[in-house]
Amino acid sequence: MNIESLVRENVKKLKPYSSARDEYVSDGTDKVFLDANENPFGQGLNRYPDPQQRAVKDKLAEIRKVSPRQILLGNGSDEVLDLLFRAFCEPGRDRVITLPPTYGMYKVLADINTIEVDEVLLEEGTFQPDLEGIRKACSEHTKMIFLCSPNNPTGTVLEQEKVEAILEMFTGLVVIDEAYIDFSTAGSWVERLEEYPNLVVTQTFSKAWGLAGLRLGTCYASEAVISVLNKIKPPYNINALTQEKALQVLSERETVKEAVECLLEERELLIKALGQCSVVEQTWPSEGNFILARVDDANLRYTQLLDKGIVVRNRNSQPLCQNCLRFTVGTPGENQKLINALESLQNV
Ligand SMILES: *Cc1c(COP(=O)(O)O)cnc(C)c1O
């Protein structure tokens, strides 16, 4: 597996910008910093942040049992995904594969980068990958396959054997989006990085960690992949406040664990309660912090819920999701409001 051969020509040739803080790395001792045209009078944010976010990466590396050189941080995982496109996909030539119904950003980022998307639907009923379909969709220009596990909006964890088969048959990068991994009983694919040089795993602080406003996403991959992404990332993409806050929450992981446990209990209560609502026809088991439910008329129920002040996600237009709404698991009180509202709706 030669990662170098997957990289775009312009990126291979690129000489990255070297920032002042790349050239001189502080050793923690007192220095006179006259290298970066910063204002010496500030309110604690007058200095540029560490472009390599070493403190945060060291902590993540320890938790996930990888080398810090296998980690890239992004302004949300959306930035990480965009960097993958820009590093590996030649506009107007290369292609990627996605497995709808899934996260909408893969397609949007592909469109922004002028990359064709070959969509291979998940199998109806199980929401598992269609291996034969994927095999057929692969061409010599296919650079990446996006797998989302647990998948948004279905809540399904992709079967280990199927993912292994994809990793083995495909010679490009297999990107596994684990935004919801902390809500799942499935282990993270980060543990399998040594076995698969073409494996890229993305995670985020936006969901289980309760920090969507912080904008911090993580990418775990081989050192070869990470060094390519490092070459093209904006030098100071993770600001000082974000790095500081991330370090803080990484040292207070018990609080996050408690919130996740509460949400998992609520998820099961909500699934049961939804099963009792007359407008709900079907729910799927979920390993995320949301539930996909088929209702009698998604567009109608969506607007009726809105009228009652409850905002949910209408997935009706997604393939295999006809008349489906996606409910995020909220606080116990919020979930009760949702159930009360649904129970008050009359069948059409
Ligand atoms: C919410 C979500 C993300 C998070 O993106 P951020 O940019 O990190 O907030 C990524 N992938 C999936 C599938 C999601 O649902």
PDBQT file of the ligand as one rigid body, heavy atoms in Angstrom, charges set to zero:
ROOT
HETATM    1  C1  LIG A 401     -22.402  15.588  13.566  1.00  0.00    +0.000 C 
HETATM    2  C2  LIG A 401     -21.540  14.796  12.653  1.00  0.00    +0.000 A 
HETATM    3  C3  LIG A 401     -20.206  15.148  12.452  1.00  0.00    +0.000 A 
HETATM    4  C4  LIG A 401     -19.639  16.301  13.227  1.00  0.00    +0.000 C 
HETATM    5  O1  LIG A 401     -19.045  17.240  12.471  1.00  0.00    +0.000 OA
HETATM    6  P1  LIG A 401     -18.229  18.392  13.222  1.00  0.00    +0.000 P 
HETATM    7  O2  LIG A 401     -17.755  19.209  12.090  1.00  0.00    +0.000 OA
HETATM    8  O3  LIG A 401     -17.112  17.708  13.965  1.00  0.00    +0.000 OA
HETATM    9  O4  LIG A 401     -19.165  19.089  14.150  1.00  0.00    +0.000 OA
HETATM   10  C5  LIG A 401     -19.432  14.382  11.621  1.00  0.00    +0.000 A 
HETATM   11  N1  LIG A 401     -19.940  13.291  11.016  1.00  0.00    +0.000 NA
HETATM   12  C6  LIG A 401     -21.202  12.914  11.208  1.00  0.00    +0.000 A 
HETATM   13  C7  LIG A 401     -21.716  11.686  10.581  1.00  0.00    +0.000 C 
HETATM   14  C8  LIG A 401     -22.051  13.666  12.013  1.00  0.00    +0.000 A 
HETATM   15  O5  LIG A 401     -23.321  13.300  12.170  1.00  0.00    +0.000 OA
ENDROOT
TORSDOF 0
